[in-house]
Amino acid sequence: MIHKAKDLSPDQRQVIESLIGRSMLEDEAISVRAFSPAAISDERRTEIVEELKRYFAEVDANRKSVSPGEAEDILTEAIRSVRPGYRARQ
């Protein structure tokens, strides 16, 4: 279920803002969902973490160097490609 920030009670809004770590804008909406995490052994979780570390180390080793501003622009463009209404926080 999706709730609009403007429709939340003050108590609900306070709880949600404490969970997300910031104030909500009036035109934002919030969706809350409960789920049970996948059952995965500690051993398998460790294997996955190690695989990811190796993968990201390879990606980092092969990437070209860019300025922080260029990196921010690249990330913003990628986010906007899947979330057209995305606005970078200032």
C-alpha positions in Angstrom: 0.0 0.0 0.0 1.3 3.5 -0.9 0.7 6.4 1.4 1.1 10.1 0.4 3.1 12.1 2.8 0.5 14.8 3.0 -2.1 12.2 4.2 0.0 10.9 7.1 -0.8 11.7 10.7 2.0 13.7 12.5 2.9 10.5 14.5 3.1 8.4 11.3 5.2 11.0 9.6 7.5 11.3 12.5 8.1 7.5 12.6 8.7 7.3 8.9 11.1 10.2 8.9 13.0 8.6 11.7 13.3 5.4 9.7 14.4 7.1 6.4 16.6 9.6 8.2 15.2 12.8 6.7 12.1 14.9 6.4 9.6 13.9 3.8 8.5 16.3 1.1 4.7 16.9 0.8 4.6 15.5 -2.7 6.4 12.3 -1.8 4.8 8.9 -1.2 5.9 6.0 1.0 5.4 2.3 0.6 5.9 0.0 3.5 6.3 -3.8 3.0 7.1 -6.5 5.4 8.9 -9.7 4.2 10.9 -12.6 5.5 14.5 -12.7 4.4 15.6 -15.6 2.3 16.9 -18.5 4.3 20.6 -18.7 3.4 23.4 -20.3 5.4 26.2 -18.2 6.8 28.6 -20.2 4.7 26.8 -19.4 1.5 26.4 -15.7 2.5 30.2 -15.6 3.0 30.8 -17.1 -0.4 28.5 -14.6 -2.1 30.3 -11.7 -0.3 33.7 -13.0 -1.5 32.4 -13.3 -5.1 31.0 -9.8 -5.0 34.3 -8.4 -3.6 36.2 -10.1 -6.4 33.8 -8.8 -9.0 33.9 -5.2 -7.8 37.7 -5.4 -7.5 37.8 -6.4 -11.2 35.4 -3.6 -12.1 37.4 -1.1 -10.2 40.7 -2.2 -11.8 39.2 -1.8 -15.3 37.4 1.5 -14.9 38.9 4.7 -16.2 39.6 7.6 -13.8 37.1 10.4 -13.8 36.6 13.5 -11.7 34.1 13.5 -8.8 31.9 15.8 -10.8 31.9 13.5 -13.8 31.2 10.5 -11.6 28.2 12.3 -10.1 26.9 13.2 -13.5 27.2 9.6 -14.6 25.4 8.3 -11.6 22.6 10.9 -12.0 22.2 10.0 -15.6 21.9 6.3 -14.7 19.4 7.0 -12.0 17.3 9.2 -14.3 17.3 6.5 -17.0 15.2 4.3 -14.6 13.6 7.0 -12.5 12.7 9.9 -14.9 11.4 12.1 -12.1 14.6 11.8 -10.1 15.9 15.1 -8.6 19.4 15.1 -7.1 19.4 16.4 -3.5 21.3 19.6 -3.1 
